[in-house]
Amino acid sequence: MITNRILMITNKIAIGENMGTFSIWHWIIVLTVILLLFGVGRISNIMSDLAKGIKAFKKGLQDDEIE
């Protein structure tokens, strides 16, 4: 019974049925590494700059529609 289950799991891995999917643990580890590399302050600055860029882009689109 246990050996059959192990064979089924190894066959799934060999076939690749679970390949390409990420669990919540993968994302937690990735986010932790990113926070360690960049720091919280730098990420908030990047997000702030991104928001300003999006706002400027939207304003530019509205200005083009008016003219």
HELIX and SHEET records of a PDB file:
HELIX    1   1 ILE A    2  ILE A   15  1                                  14    
HELIX    2   2 ILE A   24  PHE A   38  1                                  15    
HELIX    3   3 VAL A   40  ILE A   66  1                                  27    
END                                                                             
